Amino acid sequence: MWTVIYIAPNRTHAEMLKNMLDGEGILANIRPVGVVSMLGDGMYEILVLESEVDEAHAILCQNATK
């Protein structure tokens, strides 16, 4: 089951986080929240498999301090 671990403020930020997780071996997806314009403006959920939630959260927290 996919689980939301973060909500990014825009598509660019969401893609950056997805790529970071993918680079660490965590399968991640992004999904728009609500109505998103054609430019990708709007919030996006970052989703990972339920079994990888703790590891993905640790990666995001570790990289947030850099």
mmCIF file as Biopython writes it, N, C-alpha, C and O atoms, coordinates in Angstrom:
data_model
#
loop_
_atom_site.group_PDB
_atom_site.id
_atom_site.type_symbol
_atom_site.label_atom_id
_atom_site.label_alt_id
_atom_site.label_comp_id
_atom_site.label_asym_id
_atom_site.label_entity_id
_atom_site.label_seq_id
_atom_site.pdbx_PDB_ins_code
_atom_site.Cartn_x
_atom_site.Cartn_y
_atom_site.Cartn_z
_atom_site.occupancy
_atom_site.B_iso_or_equiv
_atom_site.auth_seq_id
_atom_site.auth_asym_id
_atom_site.pdbx_PDB_model_num
ATOM 1   N N  . MET A ? 1  ? 0.839  -1.173 0.000   1.0 0.0 1  A 1 
ATOM 2   C CA . MET A ? 1  ? 0.000  0.000  0.000   1.0 0.0 1  A 1 
ATOM 3   C C  . MET A ? 1  ? 0.889  1.244  0.000   1.0 0.0 1  A 1 
ATOM 4   O O  . MET A ? 1  ? 1.899  1.289  0.703   1.0 0.0 1  A 1 
ATOM 5   N N  . TRP A ? 2  ? 0.521  2.231  -0.774  1.0 0.0 2  A 1 
ATOM 6   C CA . TRP A ? 2  ? 1.257  3.493  -0.839  1.0 0.0 2  A 1 
ATOM 7   C C  . TRP A ? 2  ? 0.822  4.398  0.306   1.0 0.0 2  A 1 
ATOM 8   O O  . TRP A ? 2  ? -0.355 4.448  0.664   1.0 0.0 2  A 1 
ATOM 9   N N  . THR A ? 3  ? 1.791  5.112  0.875   1.0 0.0 3  A 1 
ATOM 10  C CA . THR A ? 3  ? 1.537  5.980  2.021   1.0 0.0 3  A 1 
ATOM 11  C C  . THR A ? 3  ? 2.146  7.346  1.763   1.0 0.0 3  A 1 
ATOM 12  O O  . THR A ? 3  ? 3.282  7.447  1.300   1.0 0.0 3  A 1 
ATOM 13  N N  . VAL A ? 4  ? 1.397  8.392  2.060   1.0 0.0 4  A 1 
ATOM 14  C CA . VAL A ? 4  ? 1.895  9.764  1.919   1.0 0.0 4  A 1 
ATOM 15  C C  . VAL A ? 4  ? 2.864  10.054 3.060   1.0 0.0 4  A 1 
ATOM 16  O O  . VAL A ? 4  ? 2.543  9.849  4.231   1.0 0.0 4  A 1 
ATOM 17  N N  . ILE A ? 5  ? 4.059  10.535 2.699   1.0 0.0 5  A 1 
ATOM 18  C CA . ILE A ? 5  ? 5.035  10.877 3.739   1.0 0.0 5  A 1 
ATOM 19  C C  . ILE A ? 5  ? 5.345  12.369 3.772   1.0 0.0 5  A 1 
ATOM 20  O O  . ILE A ? 5  ? 5.946  12.861 4.726   1.0 0.0 5  A 1 
ATOM 21  N N  . TYR A ? 6  ? 4.935  13.086 2.733   1.0 0.0 6  A 1 
ATOM 22  C CA . TYR A ? 6  ? 5.260  14.516 2.676   1.0 0.0 6  A 1 
ATOM 23  C C  . TYR A ? 6  ? 4.355  15.165 1.647   1.0 0.0 6  A 1 
ATOM 24  O O  . TYR A ? 6  ? 3.936  14.517 0.687   1.0 0.0 6  A 1 
ATOM 25  N N  . ILE A ? 7  ? 4.052  16.436 1.839   1.0 0.0 7  A 1 
ATOM 26  C CA . ILE A ? 7  ? 3.313  17.211 0.845   1.0 0.0 7  A 1 
ATOM 27  C C  . ILE A ? 7  ? 4.203  18.367 0.422   1.0 0.0 7  A 1 
ATOM 28  O O  . ILE A ? 7  ? 4.528  19.247 1.219   1.0 0.0 7  A 1 
ATOM 29  N N  . ALA A ? 8  ? 4.590  18.349 -0.845  1.0 0.0 8  A 1 
ATOM 30  C CA . ALA A ? 8  ? 5.479  19.368 -1.394  1.0 0.0 8  A 1 
ATOM 31  C C  . ALA A ? 8  ? 4.655  20.559 -1.897  1.0 0.0 8  A 1 
ATOM 32  O O  . ALA A ? 8  ? 3.517  20.386 -2.332  1.0 0.0 8  A 1 
ATOM 33  N N  . PRO A ? 9  ? 5.228  21.764 -1.838  1.0 0.0 9  A 1 
ATOM 34  C CA . PRO A ? 9  ? 4.485  22.957 -2.237  1.0 0.0 9  A 1 
ATOM 35  C C  . PRO A ? 9  ? 4.300  23.112 -3.747  1.0 0.0 9  A 1 
ATOM 36  O O  . PRO A ? 9  ? 3.448  23.884 -4.186  1.0 0.0 9  A 1 
ATOM 37  N N  . ASN A ? 10 ? 5.090  22.382 -4.548  1.0 0.0 10 A 1 
ATOM 38  C CA . ASN A ? 10 ? 4.959  22.470 -6.000  1.0 0.0 10 A 1 
ATOM 39  C C  . ASN A ? 10 ? 5.576  21.234 -6.654  1.0 0.0 10 A 1 
ATOM 40  O O  . ASN A ? 10 ? 6.221  20.424 -5.988  1.0 0.0 10 A 1 
ATOM 41  N N  . ARG A ? 11 ? 5.370  21.101 -7.962  1.0 0.0 11 A 1 
ATOM 42  C CA . ARG A ? 11 ? 5.842  19.915 -8.685  1.0 0.0 11 A 1 
ATOM 43  C C  . ARG A ? 11 ? 7.369  19.830 -8.703  1.0 0.0 11 A 1 
ATOM 44  O O  . ARG A ? 11 ? 7.928  18.739 -8.582  1.0 0.0 11 A 1 
ATOM 45  N N  . THR A ? 12 ? 8.043  20.961 -8.851  1.0 0.0 12 A 1 
ATOM 46  C CA . THR A ? 12 ? 9.503  20.961 -8.893  1.0 0.0 12 A 1 
ATOM 47  C C  . THR A ? 12 ? 10.081 20.377 -7.613  1.0 0.0 12 A 1 
ATOM 48  O O  . THR A ? 12 ? 10.978 19.535 -7.659  1.0 0.0 12 A 1 
ATOM 49  N N  . HIS A ? 13 ? 9.573  20.820 -6.480  1.0 0.0 13 A 1 
ATOM 50  C CA . HIS A ? 13 ? 10.038 20.318 -5.187  1.0 0.0 13 A 1 
ATOM 51  C C  . HIS A ? 13 ? 9.698  18.828 -5.037  1.0 0.0 13 A 1 
ATOM 52  O O  . HIS A ? 13 ? 10.504 18.051 -4.527  1.0 0.0 13 A 1 
ATOM 53  N N  . ALA A ? 14 ? 8.514  18.446 -5.478  1.0 0.0 14 A 1 
ATOM 54  C CA . ALA A ? 14 ? 8.090  17.051 -5.396  1.0 0.0 14 A 1 
ATOM 55  C C  . ALA A ? 14 ? 9.003  16.153 -6.230  1.0 0.0 14 A 1 
ATOM 56  O O  . ALA A ? 14 ? 9.403  15.081 -5.777  1.0 0.0 14 A 1 
ATOM 57  N N  . GLU A ? 15 ? 9.327  16.585 -7.433  1.0 0.0 15 A 1 
ATOM 58  C CA . GLU A ? 15 ? 10.218 15.800 -8.301  1.0 0.0 15 A 1 
ATOM 59  C C  . GLU A ? 15 ? 11.606 15.677 -7.677  1.0 0.0 15 A 1 
ATOM 60  O O  . GLU A ? 15 ? 12.230 14.619 -7.757  1.0 0.0 15 A 1 
ATOM 61  N N  . MET A ? 16 ? 12.088 16.741 -7.063  1.0 0.0 16 A 1 
ATOM 62  C CA . MET A ? 16 ? 13.398 16.715 -6.425  1.0 0.0 16 A 1 
ATOM 63  C C  . MET A ? 16 ? 13.422 15.690 -5.282  1.0 0.0 16 A 1 
ATOM 64  O O  . MET A ? 16 ? 14.380 14.929 -5.147  1.0 0.0 16 A 1 
ATOM 65  N N  . LEU A ? 17 ? 12.376 15.676 -4.473  1.0 0.0 17 A 1 
ATOM 66  C CA . LEU A ? 17 ? 12.293 14.724 -3.372  1.0 0.0 17 A 1 
ATOM 67  C C  . LEU A ? 17 ? 12.140 13.294 -3.875  1.0 0.0 17 A 1 
ATOM 68  O O  . LEU A ? 17 ? 12.748 12.373 -3.330  1.0 0.0 17 A 1 
ATOM 69  N N  . LYS A ? 18 ? 11.333 13.107 -4.909  1.0 0.0 18 A 1 
ATOM 70  C CA . LYS A ? 18 ? 11.165 11.779 -5.505  1.0 0.0 18 A 1 
ATOM 71  C C  . LYS A ? 18 ? 12.504 11.262 -6.008  1.0 0.0 18 A 1 
ATOM 72  O O  . LYS A ? 18 ? 12.860 10.110 -5.763  1.0 0.0 18 A 1 
ATOM 73  N N  . ASN A ? 19 ? 13.241 12.106 -6.707  1.0 0.0 19 A 1 
ATOM 74  C CA . ASN A ? 19 ? 14.545 11.698 -7.239  1.0 0.0 19 A 1 
ATOM 75  C C  . ASN A ? 19 ? 15.529 11.375 -6.108  1.0 0.0 19 A 1 
ATOM 76  O O  . ASN A ? 19 ? 16.326 10.445 -6.223  1.0 0.0 19 A 1 
ATOM 77  N N  . MET A ? 20 ? 15.471 12.141 -5.026  1.0 0.0 20 A 1 
ATOM 78  C CA . MET A ? 20 ? 16.330 11.882 -3.877  1.0 0.0 20 A 1 
ATOM 79  C C  . MET A ? 20 ? 16.033 10.498 -3.301  1.0 0.0 20 A 1 
ATOM 80  O O  . MET A ? 20 ? 16.951 9.723  -3.034  1.0 0.0 20 A 1 
ATOM 81  N N  . LEU A ? 21 ? 14.761 10.195 -3.114  1.0 0.0 21 A 1 
ATOM 82  C CA . LEU A ? 21 ? 14.372 8.897  -2.563  1.0 0.0 21 A 1 
ATOM 83  C C  . LEU A ? 21 ? 14.728 7.766  -3.525  1.0 0.0 21 A 1 
ATOM 84  O O  . LEU A ? 21 ? 15.236 6.726  -3.106  1.0 0.0 21 A 1 
ATOM 85  N N  . ASP A ? 22 ? 14.462 7.972  -4.810  1.0 0.0 22 A 1 
ATOM 86  C CA . ASP A ? 22 ? 14.816 6.967  -5.806  1.0 0.0 22 A 1 
ATOM 87  C C  . ASP A ? 22 ? 16.315 6.684  -5.777  1.0 0.0 22 A 1 
ATOM 88  O O  . ASP A ? 22 ? 16.736 5.532  -5.885  1.0 0.0 22 A 1 
ATOM 89  N N  . GLY A ? 23 ? 17.114 7.732  -5.632  1.0 0.0 23 A 1 
ATOM 90  C CA . GLY A ? 23 ? 18.562 7.587  -5.579  1.0 0.0 23 A 1 
ATOM 91  C C  . GLY A ? 23 ? 19.037 6.800  -4.374  1.0 0.0 23 A 1 
ATOM 92  O O  . GLY A ? 23 ? 20.121 6.216  -4.393  1.0 0.0 23 A 1 
ATOM 93  N N  . GLU A ? 24 ? 18.227 6.783  -3.326  1.0 0.0 24 A 1 
ATOM 94  C CA . GLU A ? 24 ? 18.558 6.025  -2.109  1.0 0.0 24 A 1 
ATOM 95  C C  . GLU A ? 24 ? 17.938 4.625  -2.133  1.0 0.0 24 A 1 
ATOM 96  O O  . GLU A ? 24 ? 18.028 3.884  -1.154  1.0 0.0 24 A 1 
ATOM 97  N N  . GLY A ? 25 ? 17.310 4.270  -3.254  1.0 0.0 25 A 1 
ATOM 98  C CA . GLY A ? 25 ? 16.733 2.934  -3.380  1.0 0.0 25 A 1 
ATOM 99  C C  . GLY A ? 25 ? 15.317 2.798  -2.870  1.0 0.0 25 A 1 
ATOM 100 O O  . GLY A ? 25 ? 14.821 1.684  -2.698  1.0 0.0 25 A 1 
ATOM 101 N N  . ILE A ? 26 ? 14.658 3.920  -2.624  1.0 0.0 26 A 1 
ATOM 102 C CA . ILE A ? 26 ? 13.268 3.916  -2.158  1.0 0.0 26 A 1 
ATOM 103 C C  . ILE A ? 26 ? 12.356 4.218  -3.348  1.0 0.0 26 A 1 
ATOM 104 O O  . ILE A ? 26 ? 12.502 5.254  -3.997  1.0 0.0 26 A 1 
ATOM 105 N N  . LEU A ? 27 ? 11.423 3.321  -3.632  1.0 0.0 27 A 1 
ATOM 106 C CA . LEU A ? 27 ? 10.467 3.538  -4.700  1.0 0.0 27 A 1 
ATOM 107 C C  . LEU A ? 27 ? 9.477  4.611  -4.254  1.0 0.0 27 A 1 
ATOM 108 O O  . LEU A ? 27 ? 8.804  4.456  -3.235  1.0 0.0 27 A 1 
ATOM 109 N N  . ALA A ? 28 ? 9.390  5.694  -5.015  1.0 0.0 28 A 1 
ATOM 110 C CA . ALA A ? 28 ? 8.529  6.815  -4.627  1.0 0.0 28 A 1 
ATOM 111 C C  . ALA A ? 28 ? 7.689  7.267  -5.815  1.0 0.0 28 A 1 
ATOM 112 O O  . ALA A ? 28 ? 8.090  7.113  -6.968  1.0 0.0 28 A 1 
ATOM 113 N N  . ASN A ? 29 ? 6.531  7.821  -5.521  1.0 0.0 29 A 1 
ATOM 114 C CA . ASN A ? 29 ? 5.632  8.398  -6.519  1.0 0.0 29 A 1 
ATOM 115 C C  . ASN A ? 29 ? 5.209  9.777  -6.047  1.0 0.0 29 A 1 
ATOM 116 O O  . ASN A ? 29 ? 5.310  10.106 -4.865  1.0 0.0 29 A 1 
ATOM 117 N N  . ILE A ? 30 ? 4.734  10.574 -6.986  1.0 0.0 30 A 1 
ATOM 118 C CA . ILE A ? 30 ? 4.137  11.859 -6.621  1.0 0.0 30 A 1 
ATOM 119 C C  . ILE A ? 30 ? 2.709  11.882 -7.169  1.0 0.0 30 A 1 
ATOM 120 O O  . ILE A ? 30 ? 2.397  11.244 -8.175  1.0 0.0 30 A 1 
ATOM 121 N N  . ARG A ? 31 ? 1.846  12.644 -6.471  1.0 0.0 31 A 1 
ATOM 122 C CA . ARG A ? 31 ? 0.451  12.738 -6.872  1.0 0.0 31 A 1 
ATOM 123 C C  . ARG A ? 31 ? -0.044 14.145 -6.542  1.0 0.0 31 A 1 
ATOM 124 O O  . ARG A ? 31 ? 0.147  14.622 -5.423  1.0 0.0 31 A 1 
ATOM 125 N N  . PRO A ? 32 ? -0.682 14.815 -7.512  1.0 0.0 32 A 1 
ATOM 126 C CA . PRO A ? 32 ? -1.192 16.152 -7.224  1.0 0.0 32 A 1 
ATOM 127 C C  . PRO A ? 32 ? -2.287 16.126 -6.167  1.0 0.0 32 A 1 
ATOM 128 O O  . PRO A ? 32 ? -3.045 15.163 -6.054  1.0 0.0 32 A 1 
ATOM 129 N N  . VAL A ? 33 ? -2.352 17.206 -5.398  1.0 0.0 33 A 1 
ATOM 130 C CA . VAL A ? 33 ? -3.379 17.361 -4.377  1.0 0.0 33 A 1 
ATOM 131 C C  . VAL A ? 33 ? -4.352 18.421 -4.869  1.0 0.0 33 A 1 
ATOM 132 O O  . VAL A ? 33 ? -3.955 19.552 -5.150  1.0 0.0 33 A 1 
ATOM 133 N N  . GLY A ? 34 ? -5.605 18.064 -4.971  1.0 0.0 34 A 1 
ATOM 134 C CA . GLY A ? 34 ? -6.613 19.022 -5.410  1.0 0.0 34 A 1 
ATOM 135 C C  . GLY A ? 34 ? -6.425 19.410 -6.866  1.0 0.0 34 A 1 
ATOM 136 O O  . GLY A ? 34 ? -5.966 18.612 -7.683  1.0 0.0 34 A 1 
ATOM 137 N N  . VAL A ? 35 ? -6.785 20.644 -7.177  1.0 0.0 35 A 1 
ATOM 138 C CA . VAL A ? 35 ? -6.698 21.148 -8.539  1.0 0.0 35 A 1 
ATOM 139 C C  . VAL A ? 35 ? -5.297 21.721 -8.765  1.0 0.0 35 A 1 
ATOM 140 O O  . VAL A ? 35 ? -4.840 22.595 -8.029  1.0 0.0 35 A 1 
ATOM 141 N N  . VAL A ? 36 ? -4.629 21.208 -9.799  1.0 0.0 36 A 1 
ATOM 142 C CA . VAL A ? 36 ? -3.281 21.662 -10.130 1.0 0.0 36 A 1 
ATOM 143 C C  . VAL A ? 36 ? -3.333 22.262 -11.524 1.0 0.0 36 A 1 
ATOM 144 O O  . VAL A ? 36 ? -3.926 21.675 -12.429 1.0 0.0 36 A 1 
ATOM 145 N N  . SER A ? 37 ? -2.717 23.423 -11.709 1.0 0.0 37 A 1 
ATOM 146 C CA . SER A ? 37 ? -2.742 24.082 -13.014 1.0 0.0 37 A 1 
ATOM 147 C C  . SER A ? 37 ? -1.851 23.348 -14.004 1.0 0.0 37 A 1 
ATOM 148 O O  . SER A ? 37 ? -1.090 22.464 -13.611 1.0 0.0 37 A 1 
ATOM 149 N N  . MET A ? 38 ? -1.933 23.693 -15.252 1.0 0.0 38 A 1 
ATOM 150 C CA . MET A ? 38 ? -1.116 23.084 -16.300 1.0 0.0 38 A 1 
ATOM 151 C C  . MET A ? 38 ? 0.368  23.353 -16.082 1.0 0.0 38 A 1 
ATOM 152 O O  . MET A ? 38 ? 1.205  22.616 -16.603 1.0 0.0 38 A 1 
ATOM 153 N N  . LEU A ? 39 ? 0.707  24.382 -15.332 1.0 0.0 39 A 1 
ATOM 154 C CA . LEU A ? 39 ? 2.098  24.720 -15.066 1.0 0.0 39 A 1 
ATOM 155 C C  . LEU A ? 39 ? 2.675  23.899 -13.924 1.0 0.0 39 A 1 
ATOM 156 O O  . LEU A ? 39 ? 3.862  24.006 -13.616 1.0 0.0 39 A 1 
ATOM 157 N N  . GLY A ? 40 ? 1.845  23.087 -13.300 1.0 0.0 40 A 1 
ATOM 158 C CA . GLY A ? 40 ? 2.316  22.267 -12.188 1.0 0.0 40 A 1 
ATOM 159 C C  . GLY A ? 40 ? 2.270  22.992 -10.863 1.0 0.0 40 A 1 
ATOM 160 O O  . GLY A ? 40 ? 2.823  22.519 -9.870  1.0 0.0 40 A 1 
ATOM 161 N N  . ASP A ? 41 ? 1.611  24.143 -10.844 1.0 0.0 41 A 1 
ATOM 162 C CA . ASP A ? 41 ? 1.481  24.870 -9.588  1.0 0.0 41 A 1 
ATOM 163 C C  . ASP A ? 41 ? 0.467  24.160 -8.703  1.0 0.0 41 A 1 
ATOM 164 O O  . ASP A ? 41 ? -0.578 23.704 -9.167  1.0 0.0 41 A 1 
ATOM 165 N N  . GLY A ? 42 ? 0.789  24.079 -7.454  1.0 0.0 42 A 1 
ATOM 166 C CA . GLY A ? 42 ? -0.088 23.410 -6.503  1.0 0.0 42 A 1 
ATOM 167 C C  . GLY A ? 42 ? 0.696  22.379 -5.723  1.0 0.0 42 A 1 
ATOM 168 O O  . GLY A ? 42 ? 1.858  22.108 -6.026  1.0 0.0 42 A 1 
ATOM 169 N N  . MET A ? 43 ? 0.070  21.814 -4.736  1.0 0.0 43 A 1 
ATOM 170 C CA . MET A ? 43 ? 0.751  20.872 -3.852  1.0 0.0 43 A 1 
ATOM 171 C C  . MET A ? 43 ? 0.740  19.457 -4.436  1.0 0.0 43 A 1 
ATOM 172 O O  . MET A ? 43 ? -0.160 19.068 -5.180  1.0 0.0 43 A 1 
ATOM 173 N N  . TYR A ? 44 ? 1.787  18.704 -4.062  1.0 0.0 44 A 1 
ATOM 174 C CA . TYR A ? 44 ? 1.928  17.313 -4.503  1.0 0.0 44 A 1 
ATOM 175 C C  . TYR A ? 44 ? 2.279  16.442 -3.314  1.0 0.0 44 A 1 
ATOM 176 O O  . TYR A ? 44 ? 3.100  16.813 -2.476  1.0 0.0 44 A 1 
ATOM 177 N N  . GLU A ? 45 ? 1.644  15.276 -3.251  1.0 0.0 45 A 1 
ATOM 178 C CA . GLU A ? 45 ? 1.975  14.297 -2.221  1.0 0.0 45 A 1 
ATOM 179 C C  . GLU A ? 45 ? 3.163  13.457 -2.680  1.0 0.0 45 A 1 
ATOM 180 O O  . GLU A ? 45 ? 3.277  13.111 -3.856  1.0 0.0 45 A 1 
ATOM 181 N N  . ILE A ? 46 ? 4.044  13.136 -1.736  1.0 0.0 46 A 1 
ATOM 182 C CA . ILE A ? 46 ? 5.126  12.190 -1.976  1.0 0.0 46 A 1 
ATOM 183 C C  . ILE A ? 46 ? 4.685  10.889 -1.309  1.0 0.0 46 A 1 
ATOM 184 O O  . ILE A ? 46 ? 4.395  10.863 -0.113  1.0 0.0 46 A 1 
ATOM 185 N N  . LEU A ? 47 ? 4.638  9.811  -2.092  1.0 0.0 47 A 1 
ATOM 186 C CA . LEU A ? 47 ? 4.169  8.528  -1.587  1.0 0.0 47 A 1 
ATOM 187 C C  . LEU A ? 47 ? 5.267  7.478  -1.704  1.0 0.0 47 A 1 
ATOM 188 O O  . LEU A ? 47 ? 6.022  7.453  -2.676  1.0 0.0 47 A 1 
ATOM 189 N N  . VAL A ? 48 ? 5.343  6.621  -0.705  1.0 0.0 48 A 1 
ATOM 190 C CA . VAL A ? 48 ? 6.256  5.472  -0.723  1.0 0.0 48 A 1 
ATOM 191 C C  . VAL A ? 48 ? 5.481  4.252  -0.249  1.0 0.0 48 A 1 
ATOM 192 O O  . VAL A ? 48 ? 4.392  4.369  0.312   1.0 0.0 48 A 1 
ATOM 193 N N  . LEU A ? 49 ? 6.060  3.085  -0.483  1.0 0.0 49 A 1 
ATOM 194 C CA . LEU A ? 49 ? 5.433  1.864  0.012   1.0 0.0 49 A 1 
ATOM 195 C C  . LEU A ? 49 ? 5.412  1.880  1.535   1.0 0.0 49 A 1 
ATOM 196 O O  . LEU A ? 49 ? 6.345  2.365  2.175   1.0 0.0 49 A 1 
ATOM 197 N N  . GLU A ? 50 ? 4.358  1.356  2.095   1.0 0.0 50 A 1 
ATOM 198 C CA . GLU A ? 50 ? 4.178  1.368  3.549   1.0 0.0 50 A 1 
ATOM 199 C C  . GLU A ? 50 ? 5.374  0.755  4.288   1.0 0.0 50 A 1 
ATOM 200 O O  . GLU A ? 50 ? 5.735  1.196  5.379   1.0 0.0 50 A 1 
ATOM 201 N N  . SER A ? 51 ? 5.973  -0.256 3.682   1.0 0.0 51 A 1 
ATOM 202 C CA . SER A ? 51 ? 7.113  -0.928 4.312   1.0 0.0 51 A 1 
ATOM 203 C C  . SER A ? 51 ? 8.376  -0.071 4.335   1.0 0.0 51 A 1 
ATOM 204 O O  . SER A ? 51 ? 9.328  -0.395 5.045   1.0 0.0 51 A 1 
ATOM 205 N N  . GLU A ? 52 ? 8.395  1.025  3.563   1.0 0.0 52 A 1 
ATOM 206 C CA . GLU A ? 52 ? 9.577  1.880  3.483   1.0 0.0 52 A 1 
ATOM 207 C C  . GLU A ? 52 ? 9.372  3.273  4.087   1.0 0.0 52 A 1 
ATOM 208 O O  . GLU A ? 52 ? 10.212 4.158  3.920   1.0 0.0 52 A 1 
ATOM 209 N N  . VAL A ? 53 ? 8.262  3.457  4.782   1.0 0.0 53 A 1 
ATOM 210 C CA . VAL A ? 53 ? 7.930  4.770  5.341   1.0 0.0 53 A 1 
ATOM 211 C C  . VAL A ? 53 ? 9.006  5.275  6.299   1.0 0.0 53 A 1 
ATOM 212 O O  . VAL A ? 53 ? 9.460  6.413  6.171   1.0 0.0 53 A 1 
ATOM 213 N N  . ASP A ? 54 ? 9.415  4.457  7.242   1.0 0.0 54 A 1 
ATOM 214 C CA . ASP A ? 54 ? 10.401 4.898  8.233   1.0 0.0 54 A 1 
ATOM 215 C C  . ASP A ? 54 ? 11.725 5.280  7.581   1.0 0.0 54 A 1 
ATOM 216 O O  . ASP A ? 54 ? 12.309 6.311  7.912   1.0 0.0 54 A 1 
ATOM 217 N N  . GLU A ? 55 ? 12.193 4.454  6.662   1.0 0.0 55 A 1 
ATOM 218 C CA . GLU A ? 55 ? 13.460 4.737  5.986   1.0 0.0 55 A 1 
ATOM 219 C C  . GLU A ? 55 ? 13.362 6.002  5.130   1.0 0.0 55 A 1 
ATOM 220 O O  . GLU A ? 55 ? 14.278 6.824  5.126   1.0 0.0 55 A 1 
ATOM 221 N N  . ALA A ? 56 ? 12.251 6.155  4.405   1.0 0.0 56 A 1 
ATOM 222 C CA . ALA A ? 56 ? 12.063 7.338  3.558   1.0 0.0 56 A 1 
ATOM 223 C C  . ALA A ? 56 ? 11.996 8.603  4.410   1.0 0.0 56 A 1 
ATOM 224 O O  . ALA A ? 56 ? 12.581 9.625  4.052   1.0 0.0 56 A 1 
ATOM 225 N N  . HIS A ? 57 ? 11.295 8.539  5.522   1.0 0.0 57 A 1 
ATOM 226 C CA . HIS A ? 57 ? 11.190 9.694  6.410   1.0 0.0 57 A 1 
ATOM 227 C C  . HIS A ? 57 ? 12.567 10.073 6.955   1.0 0.0 57 A 1 
ATOM 228 O O  . HIS A ? 57 ? 12.901 11.255 7.039   1.0 0.0 57 A 1 
ATOM 229 N N  . ALA A ? 58 ? 13.359 9.075  7.324   1.0 0.0 58 A 1 
ATOM 230 C CA . ALA A ? 58 ? 14.716 9.337  7.826   1.0 0.0 58 A 1 
ATOM 231 C C  . ALA A ? 58 ? 15.576 10.007 6.760   1.0 0.0 58 A 1 
ATOM 232 O O  . ALA A ? 58 ? 16.348 10.916 7.066   1.0 0.0 58 A 1 
ATOM 233 N N  . ILE A ? 59 ? 15.448 9.564  5.514   1.0 0.0 59 A 1 
ATOM 234 C CA . ILE A ? 59 ? 16.214 10.164 4.415   1.0 0.0 59 A 1 
ATOM 235 C C  . ILE A ? 59 ? 15.812 11.615 4.223   1.0 0.0 59 A 1 
ATOM 236 O O  . ILE A ? 59 ? 16.674 12.479 4.060   1.0 0.0 59 A 1 
ATOM 237 N N  . LEU A ? 60 ? 14.518 11.897 4.239   1.0 0.0 60 A 1 
ATOM 238 C CA . LEU A ? 60 ? 14.053 13.274 4.070   1.0 0.0 60 A 1 
ATOM 239 C C  . LEU A ? 60 ? 14.546 14.156 5.227   1.0 0.0 60 A 1 
ATOM 240 O O  . LEU A ? 60 ? 15.003 15.278 5.004   1.0 0.0 60 A 1 
ATOM 241 N N  . CYS A ? 61 ? 14.453 13.649 6.448   1.0 0.0 61 A 1 
ATOM 242 C CA . CYS A ? 61 ? 14.897 14.429 7.612   1.0 0.0 61 A 1 
ATOM 243 C C  . CYS A ? 61 ? 16.403 14.670 7.576   1.0 0.0 61 A 1 
ATOM 244 O O  . CYS A ? 61 ? 16.871 15.763 7.896   1.0 0.0 61 A 1 
ATOM 245 N N  . GLN A ? 62 ? 17.141 13.665 7.191   1.0 0.0 62 A 1 
ATOM 246 C CA . GLN A ? 62 ? 18.607 13.779 7.126   1.0 0.0 62 A 1 
ATOM 247 C C  . GLN A ? 62 ? 19.032 14.805 6.082   1.0 0.0 62 A 1 
ATOM 248 O O  . GLN A ? 62 ? 19.972 15.568 6.308   1.0 0.0 62 A 1 
ATOM 249 N N  . ASN A ? 63 ? 18.354 14.828 4.955   1.0 0.0 63 A 1 
ATOM 250 C CA . ASN A ? 63 ? 18.718 15.751 3.882   1.0 0.0 63 A 1 
ATOM 251 C C  . ASN A ? 63 ? 18.153 17.148 4.086   1.0 0.0 63 A 1 
ATOM 252 O O  . ASN A ? 63 ? 18.605 18.097 3.446   1.0 0.0 63 A 1 
ATOM 253 N N  . ALA A ? 64 ? 17.180 17.285 4.961   1.0 0.0 64 A 1 
ATOM 254 C CA . ALA A ? 64 ? 16.601 18.603 5.246   1.0 0.0 64 A 1 
ATOM 255 C C  . ALA A ? 64 ? 17.578 19.461 6.032   1.0 0.0 64 A 1 
ATOM 256 O O  . ALA A ? 64 ? 17.504 20.689 5.992   1.0 0.0 64 A 1 
ATOM 257 N N  . THR A ? 65 ? 18.489 18.819 6.743   1.0 0.0 65 A 1 
ATOM 258 C CA . THR A ? 65 ? 19.441 19.575 7.563   1.0 0.0 65 A 1 
ATOM 259 C C  . THR A ? 65 ? 20.709 19.946 6.796   1.0 0.0 65 A 1 
ATOM 260 O O  . THR A ? 65 ? 21.576 20.637 7.330   1.0 0.0 65 A 1 
ATOM 261 N N  . LYS A ? 66 ? 20.819 19.495 5.555   1.0 0.0 66 A 1 
ATOM 262 C CA . LYS A ? 66 ? 22.017 19.799 4.761   1.0 0.0 66 A 1 
ATOM 263 C C  . LYS A ? 66 ? 21.881 21.109 4.048   1.0 0.0 66 A 1 
ATOM 264 O O  . LYS A ? 66 ? 22.796 21.520 3.334   1.0 0.0 66 A 1 
#
